Amino acid sequence: MSEHTGQQVETFTQHLMDTFGDKIWERFVAETGAEVMPEFEHMLEIKTLQGQGGSFCKVFTAEKIQKGSFLSISMGPMGRYINIHLMPEWDYDVPRFVLEGLISPNGGQVSLDLYPDKDLVPIYEDYIAAYDPLLEVYNGARANTEIAWEHSRQAFMRVFFSPFALLAFNVQPKSLEDWTGYADAYFDHWIGMLNTAEHLPQDQAQNRFDRRKRMKEILIANDPDRSAVVQMFGEELTSDIEQATML
């Protein structure tokens, strides 16, 4: 490999790392007409306790959307952390879209899922049938031998995930193009469900609200990385980030 070609590959790899998640966020804003939530405008740029910039938390809302958030935390040469969380209003039977990743030059962690927010056992056949378009995407992803697929190492996260969750550790930057393709396909399914969704009966909507509220409590109480975020941003800003990016 020539020096020129090596530099091109390095530049492209860095671009993949710097822009991972951007396409999904741009689609979300464009296809829902989402606009920034004024109460979170102060988080469009966030800094560490040491004054380091390069991080942001975008929080938008739209019709049928309670909140959509895009958190990106710069960690310098170590890479970046991203979390895109698209949350429909709880009175629609639409899953939450989540794309999360610790993007590192030396390999990181990425997960993608459509959180169902309901008990799937009583409706298993109907649920699987509704997600049939994703089955080919899911199986194709799992057949990708360049990615070392695993299940979450956190018990509480395994409770939250759907049967179509994709998660891997030691994700190399060269695999981020594949991940973007998977996320694009999952977003296609998600936006289709959102566009055709109708209001749920009040009791079902309340169940979704209560379930999400409990999941938020579990996540905050058990997040193994929260203390590291507090050290980076302080307790007040960490709490703001939680309110911005969770339910």
N, C-alpha and C positions, 0 to 999 in steps of 0.2 A: 504494500500500500504506500503510495507516495505521500510526502508531507502535506501536499495540497489537499489530497483526498482525505487524509486523516483529519485535517482541520475542518473540512466540510462535514464529516461525520460527527465530530465533536460539537460543531455549531448546531447541527440538526438535533442532536441528542439534548443539548441544553434547551433548545426551543421546545422540544416535547415536554421537558420538565417544567419549563416556565409557563406553558400555556395549557397544561393538562386541566381539564374541567371547563375551559373557556367556551368551547363549542356548545356544551349542554346548557350553560348559563345563558348564552346568547340566544339559543333556541327558546328557552323558557321565557325570556323577556319578550322576544319577537312574537311568539305564537300565543301568548296569553295577554299581551299588552300590559305587562306588569310595570309598576312604577314604584319608586323608592318610598318606603314608609318614613315619614318625617321624624318619628321618634328615634329612629336609628341612624339618621344622617351623620351624626357625630362619629360613627364607626366606619365610615367609608375609607378612612385611613386610621390605623391604630399603631401605637408605638409601645415598645417595651419600657420597663422601668428605667432602662439605661438610655432611652431616647432613640433606639434603633427603629427605623421605619421599614417600609417594604411590605407591610401586612395590611390586610383590609377585611372588612366584614360588610358585605352588601346585603341588605334586607329589603325585599320588594313584596308587593301584594297585588292581587288582580281578582277579577271575577272568579268565583268558586275557590279562590286561593286564600287561605288564612295567612300564609307567610311563605316566602321562598328566600333562602339564605345561601350565601356563598362566602365561606370563611377561608382565607388564605393566610397562612402564617409563614413568614420567611425565617429560615434557620441558617442563613448564610451558606457556607460550603457544604453543610450537611443536607441541604435541600429545602423542601417546603412541605407543610401540611395543608391539605385542602379538605373541605367538607361542603358539599352541596346538598341541601335538604329542602325538598319541595313538599309543602304541607297543604293539601286541600282542606277546605272547610270540613269540619267533622260531620256535617249533616249530608255528606255525599259518600257513597260507597266506592271510594277511590283510594288506592294505596298511597303511601308516601314514597317519593323517589329519593333515594340516598346514594350518593357517590362520594366515597371517602378515600383519602390516600395520604400516606407518608411517602413522599416522592424523594428518593435519594439516589445519588450517582452510584452508590454501592448496593442498591437494592432496597426496596421498601415494601410497604403493605398497601394493598388496594382492596376495597370492597364495594360492591354494587348490589342494590336490592330494591324491591318494591315492598315495603312493609305493609302487611295486610290489615293490621289493626282490628282483627276479629278472629273468633274461633273458627278454624277451617274444618274441623272434624264433622260437624253436622251437614256441611255443604261441600264436602270434598269433591264429588264428581262434577258439580257445577263450577266450582272454583278452577279445577284443572282444565275443564273445557274452555272456560273463559280465557285462560292463559296459554292455550294451545299454540298461538303464534310465537310465544317466547321459548317453547320447548326446543325448537331447532336451534335457536340462538344459544340457549343454555348448554345443550349437548355439544354444540360446535365449540363453545368456549372450553368446556371441560375436556374436550379432545385435543386441545392445544397443548402439546407437550413442552412448549417453551415456558409454560407457566406452571409452577408447583402449587397446585390447588390444595387448600386445607379448609377445615371448618374453624370457626372462631375459637380462640383459646379462652374466651370469657363466657362463663355459663349464662350470664344475663343476656348477652348478645344472641346466643343461640336460641333463646326464648323469643326474641323479637323478630328474627329473620323469617323470610318466607321460604318455601321449598325451592325457589329459584335463585337464592342468594349465591353470589359469586365472591369468593374471597381467596386471596393468596398472599403469602409472605415472600420476601426476597424477590420482589418484582423488579426486574431490570428496566432501565429507561427505554430500551428498544421495544419492550412489550407494551408501552403506553399507547402506541397506535392501535393495537388490538383492543385494549381496554376502552379507548374512545369509541371504537366501532360497537362494542358490546353496550356501552352506555347509550349510544345513539339508538340502538334497537330497543332497549328498555324504555327510553324516553318516548319512542314512537308508540309503544303500547300504552304507556302512562297517559300521554296527551290524548290518545284516542278515547280512553276511558273517561278522562276529565271532560272532554267535549260532549260526550253523550250522557253524562251523569245527571240523574234527577234526585230531588230531595228524598232523604230517608224518612221513615216514620220517626216520630219524636223519641220513642223508646230506644230504637236502634242508634239514632244519632247520639243520645245521651250515653249509651254504652261505649261508643267510640271515643267520646270526649273523656269519659272516666278512665278508659283503658290507656289512652295517650297520657293523661295526667299521671297515672301510676307509673308508666314507663319512664317518664321524665324523672320522677323521684328516684327510681331504681338506677337510672343512668348516672345521675349526679352523685348519688351515694356510693356507687361502685366504680366510677371511672378511675382506672389506675394511673392516668396521666394528668389528673386535675392538679395535683400538687406542683407538677412541673410547669403547668400553665400559670398557676398563681405566682410562682417564682419569676416567671418571665414578665407577666403583665400586672401583677397585684390582684388582691381579692376583689376589689370593686370592678375593675375592667373584666376580670374573669367571669364575674356574675353577670355583667352586661352581655358578654359573649354567649353565655348559656341562655339568657333570655332571648337573645337575637336568633340563635341557631336551633333552639329547641321549641317545644310546643307552646 
